[in-house]
Amino acid sequence: MLPSGQTDPEYLGGTLVVENTGDSPVRVSVETKLEQFDATLDTQVAGGETIVRREFVTAESSDVVTLEALLGQTGEKLRFQFLPAGSGEDTPPEVAHLTFETAVEASATWTATRGT
């Protein structure tokens, strides 16, 4: 949440936002599925913390990028596809946003938000 009722900041397309809405720290690993989009994040996210990796992955217009996230040390990877550069005038660049409450996959949600 941002102070003074401000709106969410604008991020460039391809940015990764990882948000822990729970109270406990959670280990998070995010990587791209294809080697051509070589990007990784492996960190611990404290409860209530949001981590932003600006321009986490770059791609050409209309390139679909698949991300895989692992919460904790074991479990299933959560897949998500987005368009970091958009696909022309109809689809703007996208930001990948992972929100979770615990290290259980069922508590996690991927969303794509509009980037700049």
C-alpha positions in Angstrom: 0.0 0.0 0.0 1.3 3.4 -0.9 1.2 6.4 1.5 -1.3 9.2 1.1 -3.7 7.2 -1.0 -1.4 7.4 -4.1 -2.1 5.1 -7.0 0.2 2.2 -7.9 3.4 3.3 -9.6 3.8 2.8 -13.3 6.3 0.2 -14.3 8.0 -0.5 -17.6 6.8 -3.6 -19.5 8.6 -6.8 -18.5 8.9 -5.7 -14.8 8.3 -8.4 -12.1 6.4 -7.5 -8.9 6.4 -10.1 -6.1 4.2 -9.3 -3.2 3.9 -11.2 0.1 0.6 -10.2 1.7 1.1 -12.7 4.6 2.9 -12.2 7.9 5.7 -14.7 7.5 8.8 -14.6 5.2 8.6 -16.9 2.1 11.4 -18.0 -0.2 10.5 -17.3 -3.8 12.2 -18.4 -7.0 11.1 -17.1 -10.4 12.6 -18.0 -13.7 11.8 -17.8 -17.4 10.9 -21.0 -19.1 12.8 -20.4 -22.3 16.6 -19.7 -22.4 16.1 -16.9 -24.8 14.5 -14.9 -22.0 17.2 -15.6 -19.4 16.0 -14.0 -16.1 15.9 -15.4 -12.6 15.0 -14.2 -9.1 15.7 -16.2 -6.0 15.1 -14.3 -2.7 13.2 -14.4 0.6 10.3 -12.0 0.7 9.4 -10.7 4.2 5.7 -10.6 5.3 4.1 -7.5 4.0 7.0 -6.7 1.6 6.9 -6.1 -2.2 9.9 -6.7 -4.4 10.1 -5.0 -7.8 12.6 -6.1 -10.5 12.3 -3.4 -13.2 12.6 -4.8 -16.7 13.0 -8.3 -15.3 12.7 -9.7 -18.8 12.8 -8.0 -22.2 11.2 -9.3 -25.3 10.1 -8.2 -28.8 6.5 -7.1 -29.5 4.1 -10.0 -29.5 6.7 -12.4 -27.8 4.9 -14.4 -25.1 7.1 -15.1 -22.0 6.4 -17.9 -19.6 7.5 -17.4 -16.0 7.6 -20.2 -13.4 7.5 -19.4 -9.7 8.3 -21.7 -6.8 7.2 -20.8 -3.3 9.3 -22.3 -0.5 11.7 -25.1 -1.2 9.3 -27.8 -2.6 6.0 -28.0 -4.4 4.7 -27.3 -7.9 6.0 -24.4 -10.0 3.3 -21.9 -10.9 3.3 -20.9 -14.6 2.3 -17.6 -16.0 2.4 -16.1 -19.5 2.5 -12.4 -20.3 3.6 -10.0 -23.0 6.4 -7.8 -21.7 6.4 -5.6 -24.8 2.7 -5.9 -25.6 1.5 -6.7 -29.1 0.9 -3.4 -30.9 -1.7 -0.8 -30.2 -4.3 -3.2 -28.9 -2.2 -4.7 -26.1 0.1 -2.5 -24.1 3.3 -3.8 -22.5 2.6 -5.9 -19.4 4.0 -6.3 -15.9 4.0 -9.7 -14.2 2.6 -9.5 -10.7 2.8 -12.5 -8.3 0.9 -12.1 -5.0 0.9 -14.7 -2.3 0.1 -15.2 1.4 2.0 -18.3 2.4 4.4 -20.8 0.8 1.4 -22.9 -0.4 0.8 -22.7 -4.1 -2.9 -22.3 -3.6 -2.3 -18.9 -1.9 -0.6 -17.5 -5.0 -2.0 -15.5 -7.8 -0.4 -14.3 -11.0 -1.8 -11.3 -12.8 -0.7 -9.1 -15.7 -1.0 -5.4 -15.2 -0.6 -2.6 -17.7 3.0 -1.4 -18.1 4.4 1.7 -19.8 
